[in-house]
Amino acid sequence: MLRRTVVTLLGTLLLVGVSAGSASAHEIFKAGVEGIQVGGQFIAGIPGGAPWDVAFGFTTVKSNGQLKAKVEGLVLTTPIIPADPVFPVTGVCGSLVCQKTVAGDPTNEQVAVTGSFPLSPVAGDTMINEVIALPAGVCVAPIVLLRVSEVDAGFLAASCAGGATPAGCVATGISVSIGGCVGPWIAASGL
């Protein structure tokens, strides 16, 4: 509860905005990471996945566009196969979302994405570290979404589709890209 309170307070403080600064890179955003609590939630038109838990995590963005995310224990709240601790997501990416105002209506918009970074399919640990292009001006109420970018090939097999039971899905350890940073978000910071 204390961690969520701190994250909420940090998110409130961040409403003042994020903007690109001077030539020396300094931290302009830092927040804890929380897993999606209710599956299917949309942020900036991006759908959320099933509920996920996070043991520990934070993201930072520097004025030079360096986005870092360190996450430990990012795992599905309810495993697909209860007896198997391997999770289907093997890669994640980061999406920076900023709030924009259109005709007095605040809307959220994805403004930059990272490439794919490995996610341990058992421990749920990852580290994202990439320079992204920050938007011109101010990024109001920034949110960094962690999104699915790679999955285990076994979970894409035909035996897993068409109403087959999850027991028919087998973890192969072979990662398959789902086409960049286009998967659902499973964790976020700055909310």
C-alpha positions in Angstrom: 0.0 0.0 0.0 2.8 2.4 0.9 4.5 1.8 -2.5 1.3 2.5 -4.4 0.8 5.7 -2.3 4.4 6.8 -3.3 3.7 6.0 -6.9 0.5 8.0 -6.8 2.2 11.0 -5.2 4.9 10.8 -7.9 2.3 10.7 -10.6 0.6 13.7 -9.2 3.8 15.7 -9.0 4.5 14.8 -12.7 1.4 16.6 -13.9 3.6 19.7 -14.2 5.1 18.1 -17.3 8.2 16.7 -18.9 10.2 18.7 -21.5 13.4 18.4 -23.3 16.1 20.4 -21.5 19.6 21.7 -21.9 22.6 20.0 -23.4 23.5 18.1 -20.2 21.1 15.2 -19.6 19.2 15.3 -16.4 16.4 13.1 -15.1 13.0 14.6 -16.0 10.8 11.7 -15.1 11.0 8.9 -12.5 8.2 6.6 -11.3 7.6 3.1 -10.0 6.2 0.4 -12.2 2.8 -1.4 -11.5 1.4 -4.3 -13.4 -2.0 -3.9 -15.1 -4.6 -4.7 -12.4 -7.8 -5.1 -14.6 -7.3 -6.7 -18.0 -8.2 -4.9 -21.1 -7.8 -1.3 -19.9 -7.0 1.2 -22.6 -4.4 3.9 -22.4 -3.9 6.2 -25.4 -5.8 3.7 -27.5 -3.5 0.9 -26.5 -5.2 -2.2 -25.1 -4.1 -3.8 -21.9 -3.4 -7.5 -21.5 -4.4 -9.8 -18.7 -3.6 -8.8 -15.1 0.1 -8.8 -14.3 2.1 -8.4 -11.0 5.4 -6.6 -10.5 7.6 -7.3 -7.5 9.8 -4.2 -8.1 10.3 -1.7 -10.9 11.0 1.9 -11.9 11.3 3.9 -15.1 13.3 7.1 -15.8 13.4 9.4 -18.7 16.3 11.9 -19.1 16.3 15.2 -21.0 18.4 13.6 -23.8 15.6 11.0 -24.4 17.2 8.1 -22.6 14.4 5.9 -21.3 15.4 3.3 -18.7 13.1 0.7 -17.1 14.2 -1.9 -14.6 11.6 -4.5 -13.6 11.8 -7.6 -11.5 9.1 -10.2 -11.1 6.8 -9.1 -13.9 4.5 -12.1 -14.1 0.9 -13.0 -15.0 -1.3 -12.8 -11.9 -2.8 -16.1 -13.0 -0.4 -18.4 -15.0 -1.8 -19.8 -18.2 -0.7 -23.3 -17.1 -0.8 -23.4 -13.3 1.7 -26.2 -13.0 4.2 -24.5 -15.4 6.0 -21.3 -14.1 7.0 -20.3 -17.7 5.1 -17.3 -19.0 4.4 -16.7 -22.7 5.9 -13.2 -22.9 9.7 -13.2 -23.7 10.2 -9.6 -24.8 8.9 -6.2 -23.8 9.3 -2.6 -25.1 8.5 0.8 -23.7 6.0 3.4 -25.0 6.1 7.0 -23.8 2.6 8.4 -23.6 1.9 12.2 -23.2 -1.4 14.0 -22.6 -2.5 16.4 -25.3 -5.4 18.8 -25.2 -7.6 18.9 -28.3 -10.4 21.5 -28.2 -10.3 21.5 -24.4 -10.5 17.7 -24.2 -7.5 16.0 -22.7 -6.4 12.9 -24.6 -3.4 10.6 -24.3 -1.1 9.9 -27.2 1.8 7.5 -27.7 4.8 9.7 -28.8 7.8 7.4 -28.8 8.6 3.7 -28.5 11.8 1.6 -27.8 12.9 -1.6 -29.4 12.4 -5.0 -27.9 14.2 -6.1 -24.8 14.3 -9.7 -23.3 12.0 -10.6 -20.5 12.9 -13.6 -18.4 10.1 -16.1 -19.0 10.4 -17.5 -15.4 11.6 -14.7 -13.2 10.0 -11.9 -15.1 13.0 -9.6 -15.1 13.9 -7.0 -17.7 16.0 -3.9 -18.3 15.2 -1.4 -21.0 17.8 1.2 -21.9 17.3 3.2 -25.1 17.3 6.8 -26.4 13.9 7.8 -27.8 12.9 11.0 -29.5 11.1 13.2 -27.0 8.2 15.3 -28.3 8.8 19.0 -28.9 7.6 21.2 -26.1 6.2 19.6 -22.9 5.0 16.1 -22.3 2.2 16.6 -19.8 1.3 13.7 -17.4 3.8 11.3 -18.9 3.2 7.5 -18.7 5.6 4.8 -19.7 3.9 1.6 -20.8 5.6 -1.7 -20.9 4.2 -3.6 -23.8 4.5 -7.1 -25.2 6.9 -7.3 -28.1 7.9 -11.0 -28.2 6.2 -14.2 -27.2 7.1 -17.9 -26.9 6.6 -19.7 -30.2 4.7 -22.5 -28.5 2.0 -20.2 -27.4 1.4 -19.2 -31.1 1.0 -22.8 -32.2 -2.2 -23.8 -33.9 -2.9 -26.2 -30.9 -3.2 -23.1 -28.7 -5.9 -21.5 -30.8 -9.5 -22.2 -31.7 -10.7 -22.9 -28.2 -8.0 -25.4 -27.2 -7.3 -25.7 -23.5 -4.2 -23.9 -22.2 -2.8 -27.4 -21.4 -2.3 -27.8 -25.2 0.2 -24.9 -25.2 3.8 -25.8 -24.7 6.6 -23.4 -23.9 9.4 -23.9 -26.4 11.8 -21.2 -25.3 11.8 -19.9 -28.9 10.9 -16.2 -29.0 8.8 -14.8 -31.9 8.5 -11.1 -32.5 5.0 -9.8 -32.8 6.0 -6.9 -35.1 7.6 -4.3 -33.0 6.2 -2.4 -30.0 2.6 -3.1 -30.9 1.5 -5.6 -28.3 -0.8 -4.9 -25.3 0.6 -3.1 -22.3 1.1 -5.2 -19.2 2.7 -2.7 -16.8 3.0 1.1 -16.5 4.6 3.9 -14.6 3.4 7.4 -14.0 -0.3 6.5 -13.5 
